[in-house]
Amino acid sequence: MKKAVSLLIVVIMLVTFSGLASAQTELSLWYHGAGNEIERSILIGIIDDFNASQSDYTVALEEFPQGSYNSSIVAAALAGDLPDIIDVDGPVMPGWAWAGYMAPLNLSEGALDDFLPGAIGSWNGEVYSVGLWDAAVAIYARRSDLEANDIRIPTLDDPWTGDEFDGILETLQATGEFEYAFDVGMAWAGEWYNYAFAPFLQSFGGDLIDRSTYLSAEGVLNGDAGIAFGEWWQSLFERGLAPGTSQDGADRETGFIDGRYALQWNGNWAAITALDALGDDALFLPAPDFGNGSTIGAASWQFGISSSSKNKEGANAFIEFAIQDEYLAAFSDGIGLIPSTSGAAAISEYYSEGGLLEVFFELSNRQALVRPVTPGYATMGLIVEKVFADIANGADVQDTLDAAVDEIEQDIEDNGGYGFEM
Amino acid sequence: MISAATARKNAPLWVRLLLPRDAPLYQRNDAIMGWLMALPALVILTVFLVIPFLMAFVISFTNQRLISPNPAEWVGLRNFERLLTIRTFTLEPERDESGAYVYDGGSLSYPRLREFTRNNPDYPELDGLREFTSWQSDDNRTVILVGDVVFLRALINTLIFAAVIAPLQGGLALLLALLLNQALPFINVFRSIYFAPVVVSMVVVSLLWRFIYDGHNGLLNTILGIISFGSFQPVDWLGNPYTALPAIMAMSVWQAVGFHMVIWLAGLQTIPASLYEAAGLDGAGAFQKFRYVTWPGLRNTAVLVLIVITIQAMGLFVQVDVMTRGGPLDATQSVVFQAVQRGYDKQDIAEGAAISVILFVIVFTIAMVQRYITREKN
C-alpha cells in the first residue's frame, strides 16, 4: 500500500514538472478525416513544421471519423470542451458561428487575397473559417462520343445552353448505346443533392432562399424559375434520360467509366479514376447555362477557431501557417483536391498549367456559388434535398415547391430568424 | 425470543418497505442481497432508459434545438398539434361574377389550397396545413388537411409494416422451426444457415439487398427474367412507390426470421415427447398433434414472439435509412426515421422527442392490447 502511494506521488511529480519544463502552450486541433492515411500524413507534416517553426505553441491533433465528427463537436460544445482549432464543413459553419461555437479569424491583412471565393467562410460580415482546398463539379464526357454525334465541345466562356444541353441528352439517349444519357448521381442521397443540383436551379434563376434577407423563400424557390427548373428536372427522369433515386452506389461509381452512361455530373475527386480509365478521351465540361449563367457549388472542409479557446492568438498563427501555398499544393497532390489559391495551383501537380485537372480550378474560380450562408441551412438543405428526390420521383412540381417554401419559412420563424432581422 | 411482528416494527423503514408484509425477518439479508444484485441493472436502466425517456417527454413540450443560442421555451402542445392535426375542408369550385361555375377545359376549376393555408386571416385554423388526400363529392372537393403529411405517411407505413411483418415473420419462423425440429443428419447445419442473416449487421444486409433490388441488373430481376424465359419486365423495386415498402418488408423478414425460428425451436423442445407418444396412441394424425399438442404447448412462446416482432417492427429504421431514405415519394417513411431525421439532421430535438413520445404511446398500447387478447382465459 505504502509502495503504491509513494509511486503515485512520484508519478504526479513527474507529470507536473514535465508540464512546467515545457513552456509551450498546447493547442488542440480536431480533424474529420480519421482513417485517411494520406490526409493524415500531410496534416501531421504541417503540424510538425508549425511546432518546429516557433517555440510558443504546440499543436496536438485528434482525429474523428467523418460520420461522427459533427456530433462530437456538438457534444463538446455542450460540455464546454471544444478544441482550440475546429475543422468545419463550409455550409455548417454559419450554424456553429451563430450558436457561439466559433470566433472570427484574425489573420494578417491580405492573407486571403489570393483565395478562391468558395474557400473563405464568411458569415455576418466576419471571416470564420478558411479552407485549404475546394471542390468543383463538372460534366464528365467522352470526346469520342461527342464527336461521333456531332456535338459541340463547350468551353467556360461558351457553355451549352439549356436547350442545347437538353437536345444533346436526347441525341445521346437516342443512339441506344447507353442505359442513360446523363447520370446526375441520385445514388448519393444526402448533401450531394443540394451541392450538385441546386446550381441547376440557380442557373434557371431560382434559389433555395432569398439571399437578400435570408427570411423568405416565397417566389424564389417556388417562382417561375423554380417551376421551370422543376419541370425540366422531372422530365429528365420521366424521359428516362437519367437514373432515378433507386440507382445503387456501384452503378454510380462505374456506370460512366464502363460506358453505360454517356455523361456524368461528378466532382473533381473522381476525375483521376476517370482519367486512368479513359485517358485523353475524358473531358470535364462546364455546367450548362439555363439562362442565368453556369453555376457550381462551393465550400468544403475548412479550419476555424473555437470561441472558448484561451489561445486564439496561437490558433490564428497555426491557421495562417497552414494556408501557405506549399501545404495547399501538398493536399492537392495527395488527395486530388483543388488548391485554394492560384499560387498553390501553379505549383500543384494536377492544377498547374497543362495539369490534368486544370479546368476544375477555373470552374471553382469563376462559377462557384456557396450554399446559402445561414444557420438555417442545416434544415433548409434537408427540406430541399427531399424536393429534388420527390420531383425526380414524379411529385407535382408546384405543390412540392410550395410545401418546401412553407416548411423553410416555418423553420426560420421557429428559430427567430436565425440571427437575421425579422 | 422476540416475535416476527415486533422485529418488523423495530426494523428500519426501508427494510419494512422491501419485505413482504408477512415475511419473517430472517429474509432481510436475502432481500438486501437481492436488491444489491439488481442494482447494476437498475442503475444502467435508469441512466440510459428511464432518464432519457423522461427528458424526451419534457423536451417534447419545448422548442429545444440541437444547436442554437436561443434559450428553449415552453410551447405547450405545439409539437404534438403540428404532428397530429387532421381536418377536413371543403373546396368549392371557382365561380365567375354571375355565380356560375368556371370550367377549365371541361372540368371544374378549383382555387389553389395554398390560398387558404398560407397567411389567410379568414382561415386561421388552416394555417400551415397541407393536403393529405382528397376526393370529389358532387361539385365540391373534400380535402383531408393535415399538419404534417410526412409524419402521417410515416405513421401509416410503420403500422402497415408491423401489421404485415408480425404474422408473416412469426408464421414463417414457426414453419422453419417445425421443419428443423427433427432428428435429421446435419440438422444443425440447416439451423445455422437460417440463423446466419441474424448475425449479419442490418446495415450490411440492407446494402446487399440494394444491389439485389437494382432496377436494371439486380439479382432479383435477373432471376425472375430467367425463370419466366425473359417475359418478365424488370421492376425498379426500390424506385417504385408501390413496390418499395413490400421490398423492404420481404428483406426484413428474411433477415430476422432466423432469430424467431430459434425461439420457436426452444419452445418446441420444452414439449415432452411423451405427449406426442400418447397422442399417437390415441390415433392422432400429424395435424391433430400440431393442433392439440404443439400449439397449446407453444402458447407462451407465441405471445413472446408476437410482441417482440411487433415492437421491433415499430422501430423500423436501418433498412429505410440505408436503402431508400424514406422515398420514393414518402412510400417508405417510418416513424423512427422521421424522429432521427428531425431530431438530429434538422436539429429540431423537440419535434424528434415529440415523435418518440407518440411512438412510445402507440407501442405501449399495442403491447397492452396484445397482452390482453392473448391472456390466459381461465
Contacts between the chains, C-beta under 8 A, distances in Angstrom:
chain1	res1	chain2	res2	distance
A	71	B	344	7.4
A	74	B	66	6.4
A	74	B	67	6.1
A	77	B	67	7.8
A	95	B	67	5.6
A	95	B	347	7.9
A	96	B	67	7.1
A	98	B	68	7.7
A	98	B	69	6.4
A	99	B	67	4.6
A	99	B	68	6.0
A	99	B	69	5.4
A	100	B	69	5.4
A	101	B	67	7.9
A	179	B	216	6.5
A	189	B	325	5.0
A	189	B	327	8.0
A	244	B	236	7.2
A	244	B	239	5.0
A	244	B	328	7.6
A	245	B	239	6.0
A	245	B	324	7.7
A	245	B	327	5.3
A	245	B	328	5.7
A	246	B	213	7.6
A	246	B	214	7.6
A	246	B	215	5.6
A	246	B	236	5.2
A	246	B	237	7.5
A	246	B	238	4.3
A	246	B	239	3.0
A	246	B	240	7.9
A	246	B	324	7.8
A	246	B	328	7.3
A	248	B	210	5.0
A	248	B	211	5.7
A	248	B	214	5.2
A	249	B	210	7.7
A	250	B	211	6.7
A	251	B	214	7.3
A	251	B	216	7.6
A	375	B	67	7.7
A	375	B	68	7.9
A	378	B	67	7.6
A	378	B	345	7.5
A	378	B	346	6.9
A	378	B	347	5.5
A	379	B	346	4.5
A	379	B	347	6.4
A	379	B	348	7.2
A	382	B	341	7.1
A	382	B	345	5.5
A	382	B	346	5.5
A	386	B	326	7.9
A	389	B	325	7.7
A	389	B	327	5.2
A	389	B	328	7.3
A	390	B	327	7.4
A	390	B	328	7.9
A	390	B	329	5.9
A	390	B	330	7.8
A	393	B	239	7.5
A	393	B	241	7.1
A	393	B	327	6.3
A	393	B	328	4.0
A	393	B	329	4.9
A	394	B	329	7.0
A	395	B	329	5.8
A	399	B	131	7.8
A	402	B	114	5.5
A	403	B	130	5.8
A	403	B	149	7.7
A	406	B	114	8.0
A	406	B	117	7.9
A	406	B	118	6.4
A	406	B	128	6.6
A	406	B	130	7.6
A	410	B	128	6.4
A	411	B	346	7.7
A	411	B	348	7.8
A	414	B	63	6.4
A	414	B	348	7.8
A	415	B	65	6.9
A	415	B	68	6.6
A	415	B	70	6.7
A	416	B	70	5.6
